Amino acid sequence: MTFAADQLLRLMVDCCEITAAPAGPGTLDETTLAVTHPAPDVLYQGPCQVQMAKPRPGSHGEADVAQADVAVRLPAGTYLAPRPGATLTVTATADPDLQGVDLEVVGSDVGTGLLTRTVFCRRRVAFARPGGAP
């Protein structure tokens, strides 16, 4: 590991897990009619640095939402870049507002010679509209 990569890794004080939905279908228990879905595929698990941007208002169906862009830095490694739609979960952090937060991956940088990989995510927080009106 280079000196620069080691210094960047020291800034990654959070821990994250990136998962993707499994490709296989769920199985149906014909007695209880419960569907058991396969466990998600873990793409990455380890140190990260989470930086959230200021939320911006939006609308999604019948709910108002606040969308926040999030940049998550991971150490460059042998893992594949996560694809859009994967879920990034903050599993450990000193910031209580980030603990357990699930983010939707929208893209990531790729290239040779990277010391870190930035994964771009978004967080949607829904707010009910008064009276259920759209």
KOLROLUM-523512 format. One record per residue: residue number from 1; residue in three letters; x, y, z of N, C-alpha, C, O in turn. Coordinates in pm, whole numbers, always signed. Example, Ala and Ser with C-alpha at 12.3 -4.5 7.8 and 13.67 -1.06 7.14 Angstrom:
2
+-----+-----+--------+--------+--------+--------+--------+--------+--------+--------+--------+--------+--------+--------+
:   n : res :     nu :     nv :     nw :    cau :    cav :    caw :     cu :     cv :     cw :     ou :     ov :     ow :
+-----+-----+--------+--------+--------+--------+--------+--------+--------+--------+--------+--------+--------+--------+
:   1 : ALA :  +1319 :   -569 :   +780 :  +1230 :   -450 :   +780 :  +1320 :   -330 :   +780 :  +1424 :   -332 :   +846 :
:   2 : SER :  +1285 :   -225 :   +708 :  +1367 :   -106 :   +714 :  +1290 :     +3 :   +787 :  +1341 :   +114 :   +804 :
+-----+-----+--------+--------+--------+--------+--------+--------+--------+--------+--------+--------+--------+--------+
***
This chain:
134
+-----+-----+--------+--------+--------+--------+--------+--------+--------+--------+--------+--------+--------+--------+
:   n : res :     nu :     nv :     nw :    cau :    cav :    caw :     cu :     cv :     cw :     ou :     ov :     ow :
+-----+-----+--------+--------+--------+--------+--------+--------+--------+--------+--------+--------+--------+--------+
:   1 : MET :    +85 :   -117 :     +0 :     +0 :     +0 :     +0 :    +90 :   +124 :     +0 :   +188 :   +129 :    +74 :
:   2 : THR :    +56 :   +222 :    -82 :   +136 :   +343 :    -88 :   +109 :   +431 :    +33 :     +9 :   +412 :   +104 :
:   3 : PHE :   +196 :   +527 :    +58 :   +178 :   +619 :   +169 :    +47 :   +695 :   +154 :    -27 :   +711 :   +251 :
:   4 : ALA :    +18 :   +743 :    +33 :   -105 :   +819 :     +9 :   -229 :   +733 :    +36 :   -324 :   +779 :    +99 :
:   5 : ALA :   -228 :   +610 :    -12 :   -342 :   +521 :    +11 :   -360 :   +492 :   +159 :   -472 :   +484 :   +208 :
:   6 : ASP :   -249 :   +477 :   +231 :   -256 :   +452 :   +375 :   -317 :   +573 :   +447 :   -398 :   +555 :   +537 :
:   7 : GLN :   -280 :   +693 :   +408 :   -336 :   +814 :   +470 :   -485 :   +828 :   +439 :   -563 :   +869 :   +526 :
:   8 : LEU :   -526 :   +796 :   +317 :   -669 :   +801 :   +282 :   -748 :   +698 :   +361 :   -860 :   +726 :   +404 :
:   9 : LEU :   -693 :   +580 :   +381 :   -760 :   +476 :   +457 :   -781 :   +519 :   +603 :   -881 :   +483 :   +664 :
:  10 : ARG :   -687 :   +596 :   +658 :   -701 :   +644 :   +796 :   -820 :   +739 :   +812 :   -873 :   +752 :   +922 :
:  11 : LEU :   -862 :   +805 :   +703 :   -977 :   +896 :   +707 :  -1110 :   +820 :   +703 :  -1215 :   +877 :   +732 :
:  12 : MET :  -1105 :   +695 :   +667 :  -1228 :   +615 :   +654 :  -1264 :   +556 :   +789 :  -1227 :   +444 :   +821 :
:  13 : VAL :  -1338 :   +636 :   +868 :  -1369 :   +597 :  +1006 :  -1504 :   +529 :  +1018 :  -1539 :   +480 :  +1125 :
:  14 : ASP :  -1582 :   +525 :   +910 :  -1710 :   +456 :   +910 :  -1692 :   +315 :   +854 :  -1587 :   +284 :   +796 :
:  15 : CYS :  -1792 :   +231 :   +871 :  -1793 :    +98 :   +810 :  -1921 :    +83 :   +729 :  -2028 :   +127 :   +772 :
:  16 : CYS :  -1910 :    +22 :   +613 :  -2023 :     +6 :   +523 :  -2031 :   -136 :   +470 :  -1934 :   -212 :   +471 :
:  17 : GLU :  -2151 :   -170 :   +426 :  -2173 :   -297 :   +357 :  -2254 :   -266 :   +232 :  -2355 :   -196 :   +238 :
:  18 : ILE :  -2211 :   -320 :   +120 :  -2284 :   -303 :     -5 :  -2338 :   -438 :    -46 :  -2263 :   -536 :    -56 :
:  19 : THR :  -2469 :   -443 :    -70 :  -2533 :   -568 :   -109 :  -2612 :   -548 :   -238 :  -2655 :   -437 :   -270 :
:  20 : ALA :  -2630 :   -655 :   -309 :  -2713 :   -655 :   -430 :  -2818 :   -763 :   -414 :  -2794 :   -867 :   -353 :
:  21 : ALA :  -2933 :   -737 :   -471 :  -3041 :   -836 :   -465 :  -2994 :   -964 :   -535 :  -2932 :   -956 :   -641 :
:  22 : PRO :  -3022 :  -1080 :   -478 :  -2981 :  -1205 :   -541 :  -3058 :  -1227 :   -671 :  -3170 :  -1178 :   -688 :
:  23 : ALA :  -2997 :  -1301 :   -761 :  -3058 :  -1324 :   -891 :  -3170 :  -1428 :   -886 :  -3258 :  -1426 :   -971 :
:  24 : GLY :  -3167 :  -1515 :   -790 :  -3263 :  -1624 :   -786 :  -3397 :  -1585 :   -727 :  -3407 :  -1487 :   -653 :
:  25 : PRO :  -3501 :  -1661 :   -760 :  -3634 :  -1632 :   -705 :  -3646 :  -1682 :   -561 :  -3564 :  -1761 :   -515 :
:  26 : GLY :  -3748 :  -1636 :   -493 :  -3778 :  -1685 :   -359 :  -3844 :  -1821 :   -365 :  -3884 :  -1867 :   -473 :
:  27 : THR :  -3855 :  -1886 :   -249 :  -3922 :  -2015 :   -244 :  -4050 :  -2001 :   -160 :  -4052 :  -1931 :    -59 :
:  28 : LEU :  -4154 :  -2068 :   -204 :  -4284 :  -2061 :   -139 :  -4305 :  -2181 :    -49 :  -4290 :  -2296 :    -92 :
:  29 : ASP :  -4340 :  -2155 :    +76 :  -4381 :  -2261 :   +167 :  -4530 :  -2282 :   +143 :  -4610 :  -2196 :   +176 :
:  30 : GLU :  -4566 :  -2394 :    +86 :  -4705 :  -2418 :    +46 :  -4800 :  -2435 :   +165 :  -4921 :  -2424 :   +149 :
:  31 : THR :  -4746 :  -2462 :   +282 :  -4830 :  -2475 :   +401 :  -4865 :  -2338 :   +459 :  -4982 :  -2310 :   +488 :
:  32 : THR :  -4764 :  -2254 :   +476 :  -4786 :  -2123 :   +539 :  -4805 :  -2012 :   +436 :  -4847 :  -1901 :   +470 :
:  33 : LEU :  -4774 :  -2041 :   +310 :  -4776 :  -1944 :   +200 :  -4676 :  -1830 :   +220 :  -4689 :  -1724 :   +159 :
:  34 : ALA :  -4578 :  -1852 :   +305 :  -4473 :  -1753 :   +326 :  -4366 :  -1771 :   +219 :  -4329 :  -1884 :   +185 :
:  35 : VAL :  -4316 :  -1660 :   +167 :  -4210 :  -1663 :    +67 :  -4078 :  -1633 :   +137 :  -4066 :  -1534 :   +209 :
:  36 : THR :  -3981 :  -1719 :   +117 :  -3847 :  -1698 :   +170 :  -3758 :  -1654 :    +56 :  -3740 :  -1726 :    -42 :
:  37 : HIS :  -3703 :  -1534 :    +70 :  -3615 :  -1481 :    -34 :  -3470 :  -1515 :     -1 :  -3433 :  -1519 :   +116 :
:  38 : PRO :  -3389 :  -1539 :   -103 :  -3248 :  -1567 :    -77 :  -3180 :  -1444 :    -15 :  -3222 :  -1331 :    -38 :
:  39 : ALA :  -3076 :  -1469 :    +62 :  -3001 :  -1358 :   +123 :  -2936 :  -1274 :    +13 :  -2896 :  -1327 :    -91 :
:  40 : PRO :  -2924 :  -1144 :    +35 :  -2859 :  -1059 :    -66 :  -2710 :  -1094 :    -78 :  -2648 :  -1142 :    +16 :
:  41 : ASP :  -2656 :  -1069 :   -196 :  -2515 :  -1092 :   -221 :  -2434 :   -976 :   -163 :  -2461 :   -860 :   -196 :
:  42 : VAL :  -2336 :  -1005 :    -78 :  -2251 :   -901 :    -22 :  -2139 :   -871 :   -121 :  -2059 :   -959 :   -154 :
:  43 : LEU :  -2135 :   -746 :   -169 :  -2034 :   -705 :   -266 :  -1912 :   -644 :   -200 :  -1800 :   -658 :   -250 :
:  44 : TYR :  -1933 :   -576 :    -87 :  -1823 :   -512 :    -15 :  -1863 :   -500 :   +131 :  -1979 :   -478 :   +164 :
:  45 : GLN :  -1765 :   -514 :   +218 :  -1786 :   -495 :   +361 :  -1654 :   -445 :   +417 :  -1552 :   -514 :   +408 :
:  46 : GLY :  -1657 :   -324 :   +477 :  -1533 :   -271 :   +532 :  -1538 :   -122 :   +553 :  -1645 :    -62 :   +560 :
:  47 : PRO :  -1419 :    -60 :   +565 :  -1412 :    +82 :   +597 :  -1464 :   +170 :   +484 :  -1457 :   +135 :   +366 :
:  48 : CYS :  -1516 :   +287 :   +524 :  -1564 :   +384 :   +426 :  -1568 :   +522 :   +491 :  -1550 :   +536 :   +612 :
:  49 : GLN :  -1590 :   +622 :   +409 :  -1608 :   +759 :   +456 :  -1733 :   +812 :   +390 :  -1740 :   +819 :   +267 :
:  50 : VAL :  -1833 :   +851 :   +470 :  -1963 :   +895 :   +418 :  -1972 :  +1046 :   +426 :  -1948 :  +1105 :   +531 :
:  51 : GLN :  -2009 :  +1109 :   +313 :  -2028 :  +1254 :   +309 :  -2163 :  +1283 :   +245 :  -2183 :  +1258 :   +127 :
:  52 : MET :  -2256 :  +1336 :   +326 :  -2389 :  +1366 :   +275 :  -2397 :  +1512 :   +232 :  -2341 :  +1600 :   +297 :
:  53 : ALA :  -2468 :  +1536 :   +123 :  -2493 :  +1672 :    +75 :  -2623 :  +1722 :   +133 :  -2699 :  +1646 :   +193 :
:  54 : LYS :  -2649 :  +1850 :   +116 :  -2773 :  +1910 :   +167 :  -2892 :  +1850 :    +93 :  -2891 :  +1844 :    -30 :
:  55 : PRO :  -2997 :  +1805 :   +166 :  -3116 :  +1747 :   +101 :  -3187 :  +1849 :    +14 :  -3186 :  +1969 :    +43 :
:  56 : ARG :  -3250 :  +1800 :    -92 :  -3331 :  +1887 :   -178 :  -3470 :  +1828 :   -186 :  -3486 :  +1706 :   -186 :
:  57 : PRO :  -3573 :  +1914 :   -193 :  -3711 :  +1863 :   -196 :  -3742 :  +1796 :   -329 :  -3682 :  +1826 :   -432 :
:  58 : GLY :  -3838 :  +1706 :   -325 :  -3882 :  +1637 :   -446 :  -4016 :  +1573 :   -419 :  -4073 :  +1589 :   -311 :
:  59 : SER :  -4067 :  +1502 :   -517 :  -4194 :  +1434 :   -502 :  -4180 :  +1296 :   -563 :  -4117 :  +1278 :   -667 :
:  60 : HIS :  -4241 :  +1199 :   -496 :  -4235 :  +1061 :   -545 :  -4371 :   +999 :   -518 :  -4401 :   +961 :   -405 :
:  61 : GLY :  -4452 :   +988 :   -620 :  -4587 :   +934 :   -603 :  -4672 :  +1027 :   -520 :  -4685 :  +1145 :   -553 :
:  62 : GLU :  -4730 :   +975 :   -412 :  -4817 :  +1055 :   -328 :  -4746 :  +1108 :   -205 :  -4812 :  +1156 :   -112 :
:  63 : ALA :  -4616 :  +1100 :   -200 :  -4543 :  +1147 :    -83 :  -4441 :  +1253 :   -124 :  -4383 :  +1246 :   -232 :
:  64 : ASP :  -4421 :  +1350 :    -36 :  -4311 :  +1442 :    -52 :  -4187 :  +1371 :     -2 :  -4192 :  +1297 :    +97 :
:  65 : VAL :  -4076 :  +1393 :    -68 :  -3953 :  +1329 :    -26 :  -3841 :  +1432 :    -23 :  -3845 :  +1532 :    -94 :
:  66 : ALA :  -3744 :  +1406 :    +59 :  -3621 :  +1483 :    +57 :  -3515 :  +1390 :     +1 :  -3491 :  +1282 :    +56 :
:  67 : GLN :  -3451 :  +1431 :   -107 :  -3347 :  +1349 :   -166 :  -3212 :  +1408 :   -130 :  -3190 :  +1528 :   -148 :
:  68 : ALA :  -3123 :  +1326 :    -80 :  -2989 :  +1372 :    -45 :  -2889 :  +1293 :   -127 :  -2894 :  +1170 :   -133 :
:  69 : ASP :  -2798 :  +1365 :   -189 :  -2689 :  +1300 :   -259 :  -2582 :  +1265 :   -157 :  -2551 :  +1345 :    -68 :
:  70 : VAL :  -2526 :  +1148 :   -172 :  -2427 :  +1099 :    -77 :  -2308 :  +1046 :   -155 :  -2324 :   +969 :   -250 :
:  71 : ALA :  -2189 :  +1086 :   -114 :  -2067 :  +1032 :   -171 :  -2001 :   +946 :    -64 :  -1976 :   +992 :    +48 :
:  72 : VAL :  -1973 :   +823 :    -98 :  -1911 :   +730 :     -4 :  -1779 :   +685 :    -64 :  -1776 :   +630 :   -174 :
:  73 : ARG :  -1671 :   +710 :     +7 :  -1539 :   +669 :    -40 :  -1503 :   +534 :    +21 :  -1518 :   +512 :   +142 :
:  74 : LEU :  -1455 :   +446 :    -64 :  -1409 :   +313 :    -23 :  -1263 :   +299 :    -63 :  -1220 :   +364 :   -159 :
:  75 : PRO :  -1186 :   +218 :     +5 :  -1051 :   +194 :    -43 :  -1056 :   +119 :   -175 :  -1138 :    +29 :   -193 :
:  76 : ALA :   -970 :   +156 :   -268 :   -964 :    +83 :   -395 :   -920 :    -59 :   -363 :   -835 :    -81 :   -278 :
:  77 : GLY :   -979 :   -153 :   -433 :   -946 :   -292 :   -401 :   -981 :   -385 :   -514 :   -996 :   -343 :   -629 :
:  78 : THR :   -995 :   -511 :   -481 :  -1020 :   -613 :   -581 :  -1168 :   -637 :   -604 :  -1204 :   -719 :   -689 :
:  79 : TYR :  -1256 :   -568 :   -530 :  -1400 :   -584 :   -547 :  -1446 :   -510 :   -673 :  -1382 :   -415 :   -717 :
:  80 : LEU :  -1557 :   -555 :   -730 :  -1613 :   -490 :   -848 :  -1690 :   -366 :   -805 :  -1744 :   -360 :   -694 :
:  81 : ALA :  -1695 :   -266 :   -892 :  -1773 :   -145 :   -864 :  -1919 :   -185 :   -850 :  -1972 :   -259 :   -933 :
:  82 : PRO :  -1986 :   -135 :   -746 :  -2128 :   -170 :   -730 :  -2211 :   -108 :   -840 :  -2185 :     +4 :   -884 :
:  83 : ARG :  -2311 :   -179 :   -884 :  -2399 :   -133 :   -992 :  -2516 :    -53 :   -935 :  -2553 :    -71 :   -819 :
:  84 : PRO :  -2573 :    +36 :  -1016 :  -2692 :   +109 :   -970 :  -2800 :    +13 :   -922 :  -2824 :    -92 :   -982 :
:  85 : GLY :  -2865 :    +51 :   -811 :  -2968 :    -33 :   -752 :  -2920 :   -113 :   -633 :  -3001 :   -163 :   -555 :
:  86 : ALA :  -2787 :   -126 :   -617 :  -2734 :   -195 :   -499 :  -2766 :   -111 :   -375 :  -2796 :     +8 :   -386 :
:  87 : THR :  -2760 :   -174 :   -259 :  -2787 :   -105 :   -133 :  -2659 :    -91 :    -54 :  -2587 :   -189 :    -33 :
:  88 : LEU :  -2629 :    +30 :    -10 :  -2515 :    +56 :    +76 :  -2569 :    +88 :   +215 :  -2648 :   +182 :   +230 :
:  89 : THR :  -2528 :    +12 :   +314 :  -2573 :    +32 :   +452 :  -2455 :    +76 :   +537 :  -2349 :    +14 :   +534 :
:  90 : VAL :  -2473 :   +185 :   +612 :  -2371 :   +231 :   +705 :  -2386 :   +146 :   +831 :  -2485 :   +157 :   +903 :
:  91 : THR :  -2288 :    +60 :   +856 :  -2300 :    -37 :   +965 :  -2234 :    +11 :  +1095 :  -2270 :    -37 :  +1202 :
:  92 : ALA :  -2140 :   +103 :  +1087 :  -2076 :   +158 :  +1206 :  -2026 :   +298 :  +1176 :  -1966 :   +323 :  +1071 :
:  93 : THR :  -2053 :   +390 :  +1268 :  -2012 :   +528 :  +1249 :  -2018 :   +601 :  +1382 :  -2090 :   +559 :  +1473 :
:  94 : ALA :  -1943 :   +710 :  +1394 :  -1950 :   +793 :  +1514 :  -2068 :   +890 :  +1507 :  -2104 :   +950 :  +1608 :
:  95 : ASP :  -2129 :   +905 :  +1389 :  -2242 :   +996 :  +1370 :  -2372 :   +918 :  +1389 :  -2405 :   +835 :  +1304 :
:  96 : PRO :  -2447 :   +942 :  +1497 :  -2569 :   +864 :  +1521 :  -2676 :   +882 :  +1413 :  -2762 :   +796 :  +1399 :
:  97 : ASP :  -2671 :   +991 :  +1337 :  -2768 :  +1011 :  +1229 :  -2740 :   +923 :  +1108 :  -2827 :   +906 :  +1023 :
:  98 : LEU :  -2622 :   +867 :  +1100 :  -2586 :   +780 :   +987 :  -2598 :   +631 :  +1020 :  -2605 :   +549 :   +929 :
:  99 : GLN :  -2599 :   +597 :  +1148 :  -2599 :   +457 :  +1188 :  -2719 :   +382 :  +1131 :  -2834 :   +421 :  +1154 :
: 100 : GLY :  -2693 :   +275 :  +1056 :  -2799 :   +192 :  +1001 :  -2869 :   +248 :   +879 :  -2966 :   +189 :   +832 :
: 101 : VAL :  -2821 :   +359 :   +826 :  -2885 :   +422 :   +710 :  -2863 :   +336 :   +586 :  -2751 :   +293 :   +558 :
: 102 : ASP :  -2971 :   +311 :   +512 :  -2963 :   +241 :   +384 :  -2966 :   +343 :   +272 :  -3051 :   +432 :   +270 :
: 103 : LEU :  -2873 :   +330 :   +179 :  -2863 :   +420 :    +64 :  -2874 :   +340 :    -64 :  -2834 :   +224 :    -70 :
: 104 : GLU :  -2928 :   +403 :   -167 :  -2938 :   +339 :   -298 :  -2820 :   +384 :   -383 :  -2799 :   +503 :   -403 :
: 105 : VAL :  -2743 :   +289 :   -433 :  -2630 :   +320 :   -520 :  -2682 :   +367 :   -655 :  -2768 :   +302 :   -715 :
: 106 : VAL :  -2630 :   +480 :   -703 :  -2668 :   +530 :   -835 :  -2551 :   +526 :   -932 :  -2570 :   +544 :  -1053 :
: 107 : GLY :  -2431 :   +502 :   -883 :  -2315 :   +492 :   -972 :  -2187 :   +493 :   -891 :  -2189 :   +511 :   -769 :
: 108 : SER :  -2075 :   +472 :   -959 :  -1945 :   +479 :   -892 :  -1838 :   +509 :   -995 :  -1856 :   +484 :  -1115 :
: 109 : ASP :  -1727 :   +565 :   -947 :  -1619 :   +592 :  -1041 :  -1540 :   +464 :  -1064 :  -1530 :   +378 :   -977 :
: 110 : VAL :  -1485 :   +453 :  -1181 :  -1403 :   +338 :  -1218 :  -1279 :   +391 :  -1289 :  -1282 :   +498 :  -1349 :
: 111 : GLY :  -1173 :   +318 :  -1282 :  -1051 :   +358 :  -1351 :   -931 :   +289 :  -1291 :   -939 :   +229 :  -1183 :
: 112 : THR :   -820 :   +299 :  -1361 :   -697 :   +239 :  -1311 :   -623 :   +343 :  -1228 :   -637 :   +463 :  -1250 :
: 113 : GLY :   -547 :   +296 :  -1134 :   -466 :   +385 :  -1051 :   -543 :   +459 :   -944 :   -491 :   +554 :   -886 :
: 114 : LEU :   -668 :   +417 :   -917 :   -746 :   +485 :   -813 :   -695 :   +444 :   -676 :   -668 :   +326 :   -651 :
: 115 : LEU :   -683 :   +541 :   -586 :   -650 :   +510 :   -447 :   -775 :   +486 :   -366 :   -774 :   +411 :   -268 :
: 116 : THR :   -885 :   +550 :   -407 :  -1015 :   +527 :   -345 :  -1118 :   +514 :   -456 :  -1096 :   +560 :   -568 :
: 117 : ARG :  -1229 :   +452 :   -423 :  -1342 :   +445 :   -516 :  -1456 :   +523 :   -452 :  -1493 :   +497 :   -337 :
: 118 : THR :  -1511 :   +618 :   -526 :  -1625 :   +693 :   -476 :  -1752 :   +630 :   -530 :  -1769 :   +613 :   -651 :
: 119 : VAL :  -1841 :   +595 :   -438 :  -1970 :   +537 :   -474 :  -2074 :   +646 :   -451 :  -2084 :   +701 :   -341 :
: 120 : PHE :  -2151 :   +677 :   -554 :  -2251 :   +782 :   -546 :  -2385 :   +718 :   -513 :  -2429 :   +624 :   -578 :
: 121 : CYS :  -2449 :   +772 :   -410 :  -2574 :   +715 :   -359 :  -2677 :   +825 :   -343 :  -2647 :   +944 :   -354 :
: 122 : ARG :  -2799 :   +782 :   -316 :  -2903 :   +877 :   -278 :  -2982 :   +818 :   -164 :  -2996 :   +696 :   -148 :
: 123 : ARG :  -3033 :   +909 :    -86 :  -3116 :   +872 :    +28 :  -3249 :   +941 :    +11 :  -3255 :  +1062 :     -9 :
: 124 : ARG :  -3355 :   +864 :    +20 :  -3489 :   +920 :    +12 :  -3555 :   +908 :   +148 :  -3559 :   +800 :   +207 :
: 125 : VAL :  -3606 :  +1020 :   +197 :  -3679 :  +1021 :   +323 :  -3818 :  +1071 :   +290 :  -3833 :  +1185 :   +247 :
: 126 : ALA :  -3918 :   +989 :   +311 :  -4056 :  +1026 :   +275 :  -4123 :  +1098 :   +390 :  -4103 :  +1066 :   +507 :
: 127 : PHE :  -4204 :  +1196 :   +354 :  -4285 :  +1270 :   +450 :  -4430 :  +1260 :   +404 :  -4460 :  +1289 :   +288 :
: 128 : ALA :  -4518 :  +1219 :   +492 :  -4660 :  +1210 :   +457 :  -4716 :  +1349 :   +434 :  -4682 :  +1443 :   +506 :
: 129 : ARG :  -4800 :  +1363 :   +335 :  -4864 :  +1491 :   +308 :  -4985 :  +1505 :   +398 :  -5055 :  +1407 :   +423 :
: 130 : PRO :  -5011 :  +1626 :   +447 :  -5126 :  +1647 :   +535 :  -5255 :  +1604 :   +468 :  -5282 :  +1642 :   +353 :
: 131 : GLY :  -5337 :  +1526 :   +538 :  -5465 :  +1482 :   +485 :  -5453 :  +1380 :   +374 :  -5553 :  +1344 :   +313 :
: 132 : GLY :  -5331 :  +1333 :   +346 :  -5312 :  +1235 :   +241 :  -5328 :  +1293 :   +101 :  -5335 :  +1218 :     +4 :
: 133 : ALA :  -5334 :  +1425 :    +91 :  -5350 :  +1488 :    -41 :  -5220 :  +1485 :   -116 :  -5114 :  +1498 :    -56 :
: 134 : PRO :  -5225 :  +1469 :   -248 :  -5102 :  +1467 :   -327 :  -5041 :  +1605 :   -341 :  -4937 :  +1620 :   -404 :
+-----+-----+--------+--------+--------+--------+--------+--------+--------+--------+--------+--------+--------+--------+
***
